[in-house]
Structures are given as structure tokens and as C-alpha cells.
Amino acid sequence: MEEKKKQVPLRLSDSLWKELAAWAEDEFRSINGQIEYLLTEAVRQRKKGSSTNEAE
């Protein structure tokens, strides 16, 4: 069962929007899909990093 998605208003600069749009197009995603992908990856990396930092 897919998680219910939350809507979040987001303001981006024109230049960042253009960069994300180009990146999304390169990876065959919508801009929304690209932002969600990038945030998911950032959270995954943070979780991975926090488990190694706890051992220090």
C-alpha cells in the first residue's frame, strides 16, 4: 500500500527551478519527482551517516 503523500508549498529561485527542471528532464522525471528523489536520497545518506557517526 502506497503512503499518502503530503503537499508542501515550496518557493524556489528561478535559477534553481531551471537547474532542477534540466536535471529532471535528463533523468526522465517530473520536477516534483526529481525533488522527491533528491530529498529521499538526502534522508537516506543522513541515516547512513548517523549510524557510522554513533560508533565514533
For each residue, the residues with C-beta under 8 A, 3 or more apart:
1:
2:
3:
4:
5:
6:
7:
8:
9:
10: 35
11:
12: 16 17 20
13: 16 17
14: 17 18
15: 18 19
16: 12 13 19 20
17: 12 13 14 20 21 31
18: 14 15 21 22
19: 15 16 22 23
20: 12 16 17 23 24 31 34 35
21: 17 18 24 25 31
22: 18 19 25 26
23: 19 20 26 27 34
24: 20 21 27 29 30 31 33 34
25: 21 22 28
26: 22 23
27: 23 24 34 37
28: 25
29: 24 33 34 37
30: 24 33 34
31: 17 20 21 24 34 35
32: 35 36
33: 24 29 30 36 37
34: 20 23 24 27 29 30 31 37 38
35: 10 20 31 32 38 39
36: 32 33 39 40
37: 27 29 33 34 40 41
38: 34 35 41 42
39: 35 36 42 43
40: 36 37 43 44
41: 37 38 44 45
42: 38 39 45 46
43: 39 40 46 47
44: 40 41 47 48
45: 41 42 48 49
46: 42 43 49 50
47: 43 44 50 51
48: 44 45 51 52
49: 45 46 52 53
50: 46 47 53 54
51: 47 48 54 55
52: 48 49 55 56
53: 49 50 56
54: 50 51
55: 51 52
56: 52 53
